[in-house]
Amino acid sequence: MIFSGVANQPANLNTIKSTISKYQIPVVKKNLDQDIANVPNEIEDQSANLSSAKNSIPKYQIPVDITNLDQDIANVPNEIQSQSILIDKSVEYPSDPDLFRETILSTPLIRALTEIGPCQPGIDGKHFIFPKNKNGQSFLLKWYDKITKSNFPCKRNWLVYSPRSNKMFCFPCFLFRTISQHHYQWSDPSKGVSNFRKGHEKIVKHEQSNEHKIAEREYLILRTRIKNDSTVVHNIILAGKKEKEHNRNVLKRLIDLSLFLAKNGLPFRGHRENFSYKTPNQGLFIELVKLVSKYDAVLAKHLAESNKNETYLSHMIQNDIIKSMAHETVQLILNEIKLAKYFTIIIDSTIDINKNDQFSLSLRFVDNEGKIREHFICFEELPGASASNYFNILNKCIEKYNLEFSMCRGQAYDGASTMSGRFSGLQSKVKELNPLAMYIHCCAHNLNLVLIDSIRSSVVAVSFFGTLETLYTFLTGSLPRLHILKEEQAKQVEGVILTLKKLSDTRCSSHKRAVDSVYNSLPAIVKTLKQISKGKISNTKSKTVSEAQGLLFHVMKLKFSFMLVMWKNILGKAYILSNYLQNTSIDLTTAFNMITACSENIKSMRTTEHFLEIQKNAIVLCETFDGATKFDEQRNKKTKQFFDEMGVDNNLNKSSDLNFKIHTYFVILDSFVNVLNHRFEDFSNTVQQFECLDPKKYFFDKKISEKSINQLIKLSDIYQIDIDQDDLILEYESFSSVYYHLNKDCEGISTNDVLKFMITNDMISSYPNLSTLYKIFYTLPVSSATAERSFSRLKLIKTFLRSTLTEEKLSNLAILSIEKCTAEKIDFDKVIETFAQMKKRRKLL
């Protein structure tokens, strides 16, 4: 099987030489000279058939068992690779026989020497001085030439002069010394002919001997075969390479199909995956292979000619391919992290469909272009929910991926005590190993907690969101009620109709979407509730009518519309901030500036003008469905009168508008601002440590402020193992001056772009300590949103029908799906190498 396609293989001389020099087959050393002398003539023809090739193998003494020829051929490259260093071509005159005094000439070595040619100093046009021997005689250059009786000059290509031993040799006899054993002086590297006084006589005598003529004939045959590329060794190597190339081409197609399925989170397997069975559900992988094979000759040939156990379509092969691709994808990320040096860990966990707690690890770093990157790394199953369990899994991952924990500069989790606890939480255990791993409470989580606390600060706000949740449950819990709502929405709204949304305490966006959907559909909701409360739907239960009437009572009030408009404004600002905080490329300073801006915007709403504007919009909204246009009047309250007090001005009741503004509107806004400042206090302190790195605050001053120098000194004390304090201050002063002169006529750049500015202008070598400080600053995380995004993909991969996925396969599929942009860059040849090294494969790869 291995010899099919061997004959008639066109190849040029360069290809032959590169192939032969790379693959050199070791031969049996016993009777080497006789075996080489008996090289069969039947393989001289370049179009030798299979039988002649097989018959030639034993005469070449190649250790190949014909019964296991495929396996032997597969092992050829490994066996001959060890012979590739026998000749050092970098030395002068590499074919000098004196270099091979202690070497047994194997077939690969004979081939290599034949390709180099005889050692003939001085014949190449370069001046060479032949040294004299102890008798004062030396080799003569003219001996390389021979004059025939007809005075026709020709070259003695067999004659060798050894500049190292100052002796003459015969090149063919040296290569095939068994044939010329009686002329050992000409063939043995340890002997040689040194009698230059009778040198010409000895040369003529030797070239007329029968042993020399036989050796020269074998030498010429071998040289011609090498030149014509018709040796059995070459044909075996060529056949092996051809089979290997075909197998790799097949595997590359299977890898590409697997990558397509994995990137898109699609399942691989079916009910019955046997390729020979005609079943309707063989899985997407096999179905894709069938589809592509209709248009691809390589894959079609593979499916038609491969044995049943060599098709590479089994579920075990699929798993190995997935594992190989995931390994190469992770390696691409890890290589960039190791170049970046510093990194941050981002951790979170969630419960999957099997009720297993899934640990998600992501890493944040700064690449060589100064860009902030965050990448998902893996899923691991948590054995428990304690901080020790998290820490043990984290340590396992760090060791698995050969990361240096000492290079970790930050850690980002949510606010759960297991994660954020200062004494026994995960952050404390990480800091025990690496005190420089600064903990950052996820800003996106923090903002959501601010929102929840501000809602709970007012009974009116709690009642409002409770009404929104009840509306969602009531109107979407029954198809007849939902159909009425959609009909009313279609009459009212043109274009896209927003459906009612469910609230979630863990997502700020859910509150915004719930408020927006009710705001845009409020008139339709009121009409729907009126129809239901009047019993216009057949078979409506009394309880349903009562619930509709109760909801209608709350919705018709101005208070509900006011809260709808007010929270639409507040949540709109919070939603923009929340999305920005979840950006992977945001830095601490930019995030803090956005938080401060949001706080100022909310604080600016705490005026009578804003209150009246919201009230006006709420009244306009109420008028669209005939709702109330005034706040409910409160019952008059009177102070207790004593016998000696005047009975005047004892009415404590304020107007309904003023009462709502003071006890509801201002309370909610004050609570939002105060809680925002309180919850982000630690984050603010962290940002202030790096405030001196903000170019807009300090780099436009001609003189460096004392405050910025003090901050630099504190930072250099914290990161003293990374930066030198004195050099840092000098670099900071120099860079500030350079930056001022380059940007004094423009607005300047943000903190996030300073490192890119340095890289673009080739300043890293000039400011190594300052650039390192910026790199550490960018590495510090803002949120743990990357870990949470992995949970969304987890739900798409591990579904009810795929709930039996192993943890390893789940993590491999997740890395290929989440990091699809990186997965598209993997080298398929490296994937095949990883695949081949996993276990012994049936096919040559």
C-alpha positions in Angstrom: 0.0 0.0 0.0 2.8 2.4 0.8 4.4 2.1 -2.6 1.4 3.2 -4.6 2.4 6.4 -6.3 6.1 6.1 -5.6 7.2 5.6 -9.2 7.4 8.4 -11.7 7.5 11.1 -9.0 8.9 14.3 -10.5 11.2 16.2 -8.3 14.0 18.6 -8.9 17.5 18.3 -7.5 17.1 20.8 -4.7 14.0 19.0 -3.4 15.9 15.7 -3.5 18.9 17.1 -1.6 16.8 18.7 1.1 14.8 15.5 1.5 17.7 13.2 1.6 19.7 15.4 4.0 16.7 15.6 6.3 15.8 11.9 6.2 18.8 9.5 6.4 18.0 5.8 6.9 20.4 3.8 9.1 21.6 0.6 7.6 22.8 -2.7 8.9 26.5 -2.3 9.3 27.4 -5.9 8.8 28.6 -6.6 5.2 28.0 -3.0 4.3 30.5 -2.8 1.5 29.3 -6.0 -0.2 25.6 -4.9 0.1 26.3 -1.6 -1.4 28.3 -3.2 -4.2 25.3 -5.4 -5.0 22.8 -2.6 -5.4 20.2 -4.0 -7.8 20.2 -2.7 -11.4 16.5 -3.2 -11.7 15.7 0.0 -9.7 17.8 2.3 -11.8 14.8 2.9 -13.9 12.9 5.9 -12.4 9.6 4.2 -13.0 10.4 1.0 -10.9 7.3 -0.9 -10.0 6.1 -2.1 -6.6 7.7 -5.6 -6.9 11.1 -4.3 -7.8 11.0 -1.8 -5.0 10.2 -4.5 -2.5 13.0 -6.7 -3.9 15.4 -3.9 -3.6 14.8 -3.2 0.1 16.7 -6.1 1.6 19.7 -5.4 -0.7 19.9 -1.9 0.7 19.8 -3.4 4.2 17.0 -1.1 5.3 15.5 -2.6 8.5 11.9 -2.8 7.3 9.6 -5.7 7.8 7.4 -6.0 4.7 4.5 -7.4 6.7 4.4 -4.3 8.8 5.7 -1.9 6.2 3.2 0.9 7.0 4.3 1.1 10.6 8.0 0.9 9.6 7.7 3.6 7.1 5.9 5.8 9.7 9.0 5.3 11.9 11.5 6.2 9.1 11.7 9.9 9.9 12.5 9.3 13.6 15.2 6.7 12.8 17.0 8.7 10.2 16.7 12.1 11.9 19.4 10.9 14.4 21.8 10.4 11.4 21.5 14.0 10.1 24.3 15.4 12.2 27.0 13.0 11.0 28.5 15.5 8.6 29.3 19.1 9.7 29.0 21.1 6.5 30.2 24.2 8.3 33.8 23.0 8.5 36.2 23.5 5.6 36.5 20.4 3.3 33.7 18.4 5.0 34.4 15.3 2.9 38.0 15.0 4.0 38.6 11.3 4.8 40.7 12.2 7.8 37.4 13.4 9.5 36.0 9.9 9.4 38.9 7.8 10.9 36.6 6.4 13.7 33.4 6.4 11.7 31.6 3.4 10.1 30.2 4.6 6.8 26.5 4.0 6.8 24.2 4.4 3.8 23.1 7.9 4.9 26.7 8.9 5.4 27.7 7.5 2.0 24.8 9.4 0.4 25.8 12.6 2.1 29.5 12.3 1.1 28.5 11.5 -2.5 26.4 14.6 -2.6 29.3 16.8 -1.3 31.8 15.2 -3.7 35.6 14.4 -3.3 37.9 16.7 -1.3 40.1 18.4 -3.9 41.7 21.5 -2.5 43.0 24.0 -5.1 40.8 22.7 -7.9 38.0 25.2 -7.2 40.2 28.1 -8.4 41.2 29.1 -4.9 44.9 29.3 -4.2 46.0 26.4 -2.0 49.6 25.7 -0.9 50.3 22.0 -0.6 52.6 21.4 2.4 55.7 19.2 2.1 56.1 15.9 3.9 59.1 14.9 6.0 60.9 14.0 2.8 60.4 17.4 1.4 57.9 16.2 -1.2 54.4 17.6 -1.7 51.2 16.9 -3.6 51.0 18.4 -7.1 47.9 20.2 -8.4 48.4 18.7 -11.9 47.8 15.2 -10.6 44.0 16.1 -10.6 44.2 16.0 -14.4 44.8 13.1 -16.7 46.1 13.3 -20.4 44.9 10.5 -22.7 46.8 9.1 -25.6 44.9 11.4 -27.9 46.1 14.3 -25.8 42.5 14.8 -24.5 42.6 16.2 -20.9 40.1 14.9 -18.3 39.7 15.2 -14.6 40.4 12.6 -12.0 37.2 13.0 -10.0 38.2 10.1 -7.8 41.4 11.5 -6.5 41.3 13.0 -3.0 43.8 15.0 -1.2 43.4 15.3 2.6 44.7 18.7 3.8 44.5 17.5 7.4 46.7 14.4 7.0 48.6 15.5 3.9 47.9 12.3 2.1 46.1 11.0 -1.0 43.0 8.8 -1.1 40.6 7.3 -3.6 37.1 8.7 -3.1 35.2 5.6 -4.5 37.4 3.2 -2.7 37.0 5.3 0.5 33.2 5.0 0.2 33.1 1.4 -0.8 36.2 0.2 1.0 35.0 -3.5 1.2 35.4 -3.8 -2.5 38.9 -2.3 -2.5 40.2 -4.0 0.6 43.5 -4.9 -1.1 44.1 -1.2 -1.7 43.6 -0.2 1.9 46.1 2.6 1.6 43.7 4.4 -0.8 40.5 3.5 1.1 41.4 3.5 4.8 41.3 7.1 6.3 43.9 6.0 8.9 46.4 5.0 6.2 46.6 7.0 3.0 49.3 7.5 0.4 52.0 9.9 1.4 54.8 8.9 -0.9 54.6 12.0 -3.2 58.0 11.2 -4.8 56.3 8.4 -6.7 52.9 9.9 -6.4 52.0 9.9 -10.2 53.1 6.3 -10.6 50.9 5.2 -7.7 48.0 7.2 -9.0 48.2 5.6 -12.5 48.7 2.1 -11.0 45.7 2.4 -8.7 43.3 3.8 -11.3 44.1 0.8 -13.5 43.3 -1.8 -10.8 40.1 -3.9 -11.0 39.1 -3.0 -7.4 39.2 0.7 -8.2 37.1 0.2 -11.3 34.4 -1.8 -9.5 34.3 0.8 -6.7 34.2 3.7 -9.2 31.3 2.0 -11.0 29.3 1.7 -7.8 30.1 5.3 -7.0 28.9 6.5 -10.4 25.7 4.4 -10.2 25.0 5.8 -6.7 25.7 9.4 -7.8 23.5 9.0 -10.9 20.6 7.6 -8.8 20.9 10.4 -6.3 20.9 12.9 -9.1 17.9 11.3 -10.8 16.1 10.8 -7.5 15.4 7.1 -8.1 16.7 5.5 -5.0 14.4 3.3 -2.9 15.2 5.3 0.2 13.9 8.5 -1.5 10.8 6.7 -2.8 10.0 5.4 0.6 10.4 8.8 2.2 8.3 10.4 -0.6 5.5 7.8 -0.2 5.5 8.4 3.6 5.4 12.2 3.1 2.6 11.9 0.6 0.6 9.8 3.0 1.3 12.1 5.9 0.3 15.1 3.8 -2.9 13.5 2.8 -3.8 12.5 6.4 -3.0 16.0 7.6 -5.2 17.6 4.9 -8.1 15.4 6.0 -7.5 16.3 9.6 -7.4 20.0 8.8 -10.9 19.7 7.3 -12.2 17.9 10.4 -10.6 20.5 12.6 -12.2 23.3 10.6 -15.6 21.7 10.9 -15.1 21.1 14.6 -14.1 24.8 15.1 -17.2 25.9 13.2 -19.5 24.0 15.6 -17.6 24.9 18.7 -17.4 28.7 17.9 -21.2 28.8 17.5 -22.0 26.7 20.5 -23.6 23.9 18.4 -23.8 20.2 19.5 -21.5 17.7 17.9 -23.1 14.3 18.6 -26.4 12.6 17.5 -28.4 9.6 18.5 -26.4 7.1 16.5 -23.1 8.2 15.1 -22.0 5.1 13.2 -21.1 6.5 9.8 -22.1 3.3 7.9 -25.7 3.3 9.4 -28.3 5.3 7.5 -29.9 7.0 10.5 -31.7 10.4 10.4 -29.8 11.8 13.5 -26.1 11.2 13.3 -25.2 14.5 14.8 -24.1 17.8 13.3 -20.4 16.8 13.1 -21.0 13.7 10.9 -23.7 15.5 8.9 -21.3 18.3 8.1 -18.6 15.9 7.1 -21.1 14.2 4.7 -22.1 17.6 3.3 -18.5 18.8 2.7 -17.4 15.5 1.2 -19.9 16.0 -1.6 -17.8 19.0 -2.8 -14.3 18.1 -1.5 -12.3 15.3 -3.2 -9.9 14.9 -0.3 -12.6 14.2 2.3 -14.5 12.1 -0.1 -11.5 9.9 -0.8 -10.8 9.6 2.9 -14.4 8.4 3.6 -14.3 6.0 0.7 -10.9 4.3 1.3 -10.4 4.4 5.1 -11.0 1.4 7.3 -13.9 1.6 9.7 -11.6 2.3 12.6 -9.5 4.9 10.8 -12.2 7.4 9.7 -11.4 9.8 12.6 -15.2 10.5 13.1 -15.7 8.8 16.5 -16.8 10.8 19.5 -13.4 10.1 21.1 -11.6 11.7 18.1 -14.0 14.6 18.3 -13.2 15.2 21.9 -9.4 15.0 21.1 -9.8 17.5 18.3 -11.8 19.9 20.6 -9.2 19.5 23.3 -6.3 20.2 20.9 -8.0 23.3 19.5 -8.8 24.6 23.0 -5.2 23.9 24.1 -3.8 26.0 21.3 -6.3 28.8 21.9 -5.4 29.0 25.5 -1.7 28.9 24.6 -2.1 31.9 22.3 -3.6 33.8 25.3 -1.1 32.6 27.8 1.8 33.6 25.5 0.5 37.1 25.3 0.1 37.1 29.1 3.7 36.0 29.6 4.8 38.8 27.3 2.7 41.3 29.2 4.2 40.0 32.5 1.5 41.4 34.8 -2.1 40.1 35.0 -5.3 40.3 37.0 -7.6 37.5 38.0 -11.4 37.8 37.6 -13.5 35.2 39.2 -17.2 34.4 39.6 -19.3 31.3 39.9 -22.8 30.1 38.9 -25.0 27.1 39.0 -25.4 25.1 35.8 -28.3 23.0 34.6 -27.0 20.0 36.6 -26.9 22.1 39.8 -23.1 22.1 39.7 -21.3 25.2 40.9 -19.1 26.3 38.0 -16.0 28.4 38.8 -15.1 30.8 36.0 -11.6 32.2 35.6 -10.7 35.2 33.4 -7.5 37.2 33.1 -6.9 40.8 32.4 -3.6 42.1 31.0 -2.0 44.8 28.8 -0.6 43.6 25.4 2.5 44.9 23.6 0.4 47.6 21.9 -0.8 49.1 25.1 -4.3 47.7 24.8 -6.2 46.4 27.8 -7.4 42.8 27.2 -9.6 40.5 29.2 -9.9 36.8 28.2 -11.8 33.8 29.6 -9.6 30.9 30.5 -11.6 28.0 31.9 -14.5 26.5 33.8 -13.9 24.3 36.9 -16.4 22.6 39.1 -16.4 23.9 42.7 -16.7 21.2 45.4 -18.1 23.8 47.8 -18.9 27.4 48.4 -16.2 28.3 50.9 -13.3 30.7 50.3 -10.9 27.7 50.7 -12.7 25.9 47.8 -12.4 29.0 45.6 -8.7 29.4 46.5 -7.8 25.8 45.9 -9.4 25.8 42.4 -7.6 29.1 41.7 -4.3 27.6 42.7 -5.0 24.6 40.6 -5.6 26.8 37.5 -2.5 28.9 38.1 -0.3 25.8 38.3 -2.1 24.1 35.3 -1.4 27.1 33.0 2.2 27.8 34.4 1.4 31.3 35.5 3.5 33.1 38.0 1.3 34.1 40.9 3.9 36.7 41.9 3.0 38.6 38.7 -0.7 39.0 39.7 -1.4 42.7 40.5 -5.2 42.6 41.0 -8.3 40.6 41.7 -11.9 41.4 40.9 -15.0 39.6 42.4 -18.5 40.5 43.4 -19.3 41.7 47.0 -20.2 38.3 48.5 -18.4 37.8 51.8 -16.9 34.5 50.6 -15.1 36.5 47.9 -14.5 40.0 49.4 -14.0 39.1 53.1 -11.0 41.0 54.4 -10.1 38.4 57.0 -11.3 35.0 55.7 -12.5 35.7 52.1 -10.9 34.8 48.9 -9.2 38.2 48.5 -7.4 37.7 51.9 -6.1 34.3 50.9 -4.8 35.6 47.7 -3.1 38.5 49.4 -1.4 36.1 51.8 0.5 34.7 48.8 0.8 38.0 46.9 0.2 41.3 48.8 0.4 43.2 45.6 -2.9 41.6 44.3 -5.1 44.6 44.9 -8.8 43.7 45.4 -11.4 45.7 43.4 -15.1 45.2 44.1 -16.8 44.9 40.8 -18.1 48.3 39.9 -21.1 47.0 37.9 -22.2 44.9 40.9 -21.7 47.9 43.1 -23.9 50.2 40.9 -26.7 47.6 40.9 -26.6 47.6 44.8 -26.8 51.4 44.8 -29.9 51.1 42.7 -31.5 48.5 44.9 -30.7 50.5 48.1 -32.2 53.7 46.6 -35.4 51.8 45.7 -35.7 50.5 49.2 -35.3 54.0 50.7 -38.9 54.9 49.8 -42.1 53.0 50.3 -43.5 54.6 47.2 -40.6 53.3 45.1 -41.0 49.8 46.5 -44.7 49.9 45.8 -44.0 51.2 42.2 -41.6 48.4 41.3 -43.9 45.9 43.0 -46.7 47.2 40.7 -44.5 46.7 37.6 -43.7 43.1 38.6 -47.4 42.4 39.2 -48.3 43.9 35.8 -45.8 41.6 34.1 -47.1 38.5 36.0 -50.8 39.4 35.5 -50.7 40.3 31.8 -48.2 37.7 30.5 -49.5 34.9 32.7 -52.6 34.3 30.5 -52.8 34.1 26.7 -56.2 35.8 26.4 -55.0 38.8 28.5 -51.7 38.9 26.6 -53.6 38.9 23.2 -55.7 41.9 24.4 -52.6 43.8 25.4 -50.9 43.2 22.1 -54.0 44.3 20.2 -54.1 47.5 22.2 -50.4 48.1 21.7 -50.7 47.6 18.0 -53.4 50.3 17.9 -51.4 52.7 20.0 -47.7 52.2 19.0 -46.3 52.3 15.5 -43.3 50.1 14.7 -41.6 47.9 17.3 -43.7 47.0 20.3 -41.9 46.5 23.5 -43.1 43.5 25.6 -43.4 43.7 29.3 -40.2 42.7 31.1 -39.5 40.9 34.3 -37.5 42.5 37.1 -34.3 41.2 38.5 -32.4 42.4 41.5 -29.0 41.4 40.0 -29.3 43.3 36.8 -29.6 47.1 36.5 -30.7 46.7 32.9 -33.8 44.7 33.9 -35.2 47.6 35.8 -34.7 50.0 32.9 -36.3 47.6 30.4 -39.3 47.0 32.6 -39.8 50.8 33.1 -39.3 51.6 29.4 -41.8 48.8 28.3 -44.5 50.1 30.7 -43.8 53.7 29.8 -44.2 53.1 26.1 -47.3 51.0 26.5 -49.1 52.6 29.5 -52.3 53.7 27.6 -52.6 50.2 26.1 -52.1 48.6 29.5 -54.8 50.8 31.0 -57.3 49.9 28.3 -56.5 46.2 28.7 -57.0 46.5 32.5 -60.3 48.3 31.9 -61.6 45.6 29.6 -60.6 42.8 32.1 -62.0 44.7 35.1 -65.3 45.1 33.4 -65.5 41.4 32.7 -65.5 41.6 28.9 -63.4 38.5 28.6 -65.5 35.3 28.7 -65.0 32.9 31.5 -63.1 35.4 33.6 -62.8 34.5 37.2 -63.8 37.0 39.9 -60.3 36.9 41.3 -58.9 38.0 37.9 -61.4 40.9 37.7 -60.5 42.0 41.3 -56.8 41.9 40.5 -57.3 44.0 37.3 -59.3 46.5 39.3 -56.6 46.8 41.9 -53.9 47.3 39.3 -56.0 49.8 37.5 -56.5 51.8 40.7 -52.7 52.1 41.1 -51.9 52.8 37.5 -54.5 55.6 37.1 -52.8 57.7 39.8 -50.4 60.5 39.0 -48.0 59.1 41.5 -47.5 56.0 39.3 -46.9 58.1 36.1 -44.6 60.4 38.0 -42.5 57.5 39.3 -42.4 56.0 35.7 -41.0 59.3 34.3 -38.6 59.8 37.2 -37.2 56.3 37.2 -36.9 56.4 33.4 -34.5 59.4 33.8 -32.6 57.9 36.7 -32.3 54.4 35.2 -31.3 55.9 31.8 -28.2 57.5 33.4 -27.4 54.4 35.5 -27.8 52.1 32.5 -25.2 54.1 30.5 -22.8 54.0 33.4 -23.4 50.3 34.0 -22.6 49.4 30.3 -19.5 51.6 30.4 -18.2 50.0 33.6 -18.5 46.6 31.9 -16.3 47.6 29.1 -13.1 45.4 29.1 -10.8 48.3 28.0 -11.8 50.8 30.7 -9.3 51.9 33.3 -9.8 53.0 36.9 -9.5 56.7 36.3 -12.0 56.8 33.4 -14.4 54.6 35.4 -14.2 56.9 38.4 -14.8 60.0 36.3 -17.9 58.3 34.8 -19.2 57.4 38.3 -18.6 61.0 39.5 -20.4 62.4 36.4 -23.4 60.1 37.0 -23.5 61.2 40.7 -23.5 64.9 39.6 -26.2 64.3 37.1 -28.5 62.6 39.6 -27.7 65.4 42.1 -28.6 68.0 39.6 -32.1 66.5 39.4 -32.7 67.5 43.1 -34.3 70.9 42.3 -37.9 72.2 42.1 -37.4 72.9 38.4 -36.6 69.3 37.7 -39.5 68.1 39.9 -42.0 70.3 38.1 -40.6 69.2 34.7 -41.1 65.5 35.6 -44.6 66.3 37.0 -45.5 68.0 33.8 -44.4 65.0 31.7 -46.3 62.7 34.0 -49.5 64.7 33.7 -49.2 64.6 29.9 -48.8 60.9 30.1 -51.9 60.6 32.3 -54.0 62.6 30.0 -53.5 60.0 27.2 -55.6 57.5 29.2 -57.7 59.8 31.4 -55.6 59.3 34.5 -55.4 61.5 37.6 -53.5 64.8 37.1 -53.0 65.6 40.8 -51.4 63.8 43.6 -53.6 62.3 46.3 -54.5 64.7 49.1 -53.2 63.7 52.5 -55.4 63.8 55.6 -55.0 66.9 57.7 -52.8 66.5 60.7 -53.3 68.7 63.8 -50.9 69.2 66.6 -52.0 68.5 70.2 -53.2 71.6 71.9 -52.7 72.5 75.5 -55.0 74.7 77.5 -52.8 77.7 77.3 -52.0 77.6 73.6 -53.5 79.5 70.8 -55.6 77.5 68.3 -54.0 79.0 65.2 -51.6 77.6 62.6 -52.1 74.1 63.9 -52.7 72.6 60.5 -49.5 70.7 59.6 -50.7 69.5 56.2 -48.6 70.6 53.2 -49.7 70.6 49.7 -49.8 67.2 48.0 -47.1 68.3 45.5 -44.8 69.6 48.1 -45.3 66.6 50.3 -44.5 64.2 47.4 -41.4 66.2 46.5 -40.0 66.2 50.0 -40.9 62.8 51.2 -40.5 60.8 48.0 -38.7 62.6 45.2 -35.9 64.1 47.3 -35.5 61.0 49.4 -34.9 58.8 46.5 -32.4 61.1 44.9 -30.6 61.7 48.2 -30.4 58.0 48.8 -29.1 57.3 45.4 -26.3 59.9 45.6 -25.3 59.0 49.2 -25.3 55.3 48.7 -23.3 55.8 45.4 -20.6 57.8 47.3 -20.5 55.4 50.2 -20.3 52.2 48.1 -17.6 53.6 45.9 -15.5 55.1 48.7 -12.9 52.3 48.6 -12.8 52.5 44.8 -12.3 56.2 45.1 -9.4 55.8 47.5 -7.7 53.3 45.1 -8.1 55.7 42.1 -6.6 58.6 44.1 -3.4 56.6 44.6 -2.9 56.6 40.9 -4.2 60.2 40.3 -0.7 61.4 39.4 -0.9 59.3 36.2 -3.8 61.4 34.8 -2.2 63.5 32.1 -5.1 66.0 32.0 -4.5 67.0 35.7 -0.8 67.1 36.0 1.0 66.9 32.6 -0.1 70.4 31.5 1.7 72.1 34.3 5.1 73.4 33.6 6.2 72.5 37.2 5.5 69.1 38.8 3.4 69.5 41.9 4.5 68.3 45.3 1.3 66.3 45.5 2.0 64.2 42.4 5.6 63.6 43.6 4.3 62.3 47.0 1.8 60.0 45.2 4.7 58.6 43.0 6.7 57.9 46.1 3.8 56.0 47.7 3.3 54.0 44.5 7.0 53.2 44.2 6.9 52.0 47.9 4.0 49.7 47.1 5.5 48.4 43.8 9.2 48.5 44.9 9.9 45.1 43.4 8.7 46.4 40.0 10.1 50.0 39.8 12.9 52.1 41.1 11.8 55.2 43.0 14.5 57.6 42.0 14.4 56.6 38.4 10.6 56.8 38.4 10.6 60.4 39.6 13.2 61.5 37.0 11.2 59.7 34.2 8.0 61.3 35.4 9.5 64.8 35.3 11.0 64.2 31.9 7.9 62.7 30.4 5.7 65.5 31.8 7.9 68.0 30.1 7.9 66.1 26.8 4.1 65.6 26.9 3.5 69.3 27.7 5.5 70.5 24.7 3.9 67.9 22.3 0.3 68.5 23.5 0.2 72.1 24.8 -1.8 73.3 21.7 -4.4 70.5 21.9 -6.7 68.9 24.4 -4.4 66.0 25.2 -5.1 62.4 25.7 -6.9 60.3 28.4 -5.1 58.2 31.0 -6.1 55.1 28.9 -4.0 56.3 26.0 -0.7 57.3 27.7 0.9 53.9 27.3 -0.1 53.7 23.6 1.4 57.2 23.2 4.7 56.0 24.6 4.7 52.9 22.4 3.7 54.8 19.3 6.5 57.3 19.8 9.1 54.6 20.9 9.5 56.0 24.4 9.3 52.7 26.4 13.1 52.3 26.5 13.4 55.9 27.7 10.8 55.6 30.5 10.9 51.9 31.6 9.7 52.5 35.2 7.0 54.9 34.2 5.7 52.6 31.5 5.7 49.7 34.0 3.7 51.8 36.4 1.1 52.6 33.7 1.0 48.9 32.7 0.2 47.9 36.3 -2.4 50.6 36.5 -4.1 49.4 33.4 -4.0 45.8 34.6 -6.1 46.6 37.7 -9.7 45.6 36.9 -12.9 47.7 37.0 -15.5 44.9 37.0 -15.9 41.2 36.8 -18.3 41.4 33.8 -16.1 39.1 31.7 -16.6 36.2 34.1 -20.4 36.9 34.1 -20.5 36.9 30.3 -19.0 33.4 30.3 -22.2 32.2 32.2 -24.3 33.3 29.3 -22.3 31.1 27.0 -22.4 28.3 29.6 -26.2 28.2 29.4 -26.0 27.9 25.6 -23.5 25.1 25.7 -24.7 23.0 28.6 -28.4 22.6 27.9 -30.9 20.0 28.9 -30.0 17.8 26.0 -26.2 18.3 26.6 -26.3 18.0 30.4 -23.9 15.1 30.5 -20.9 17.0 29.2 -17.8 16.3 31.1 -16.1 19.3 32.9 -13.1 19.1 30.6 -15.1 19.1 27.4 -17.4 21.9 28.8 -14.4 24.1 29.5 -12.8 23.3 26.0 -16.0 24.2 24.2 -16.5 27.3 26.3 -13.0 28.7 25.4 -13.5 28.1 21.7 -17.0 29.7 21.8 -16.2 32.7 24.1 -12.8 33.4 22.6 -13.8 32.7 19.0 -11.7 35.6 17.7 -8.6 34.0 19.2 -9.6 30.5 18.2 -9.8 31.6 14.5 -6.0 32.5 14.7 -4.8 29.0 15.8 -2.3 27.2 13.6 -3.9 23.9 12.4 -0.5 22.3 12.0 0.2 22.9 15.7 -3.3 21.6 16.5 -2.4 18.4 14.6 0.9 18.1 16.5 -0.9 18.3 19.8 -3.5 15.8 18.5 -0.8 13.4 17.4 1.0 13.6 20.7 -2.0 12.7 22.8 -1.8 9.0 22.0 -0.6 6.6 19.3 -2.6 7.2 16.1 -3.4 4.6 13.5 -2.5 7.0 10.7 0.8 8.7 10.0 0.6 12.4 11.1 
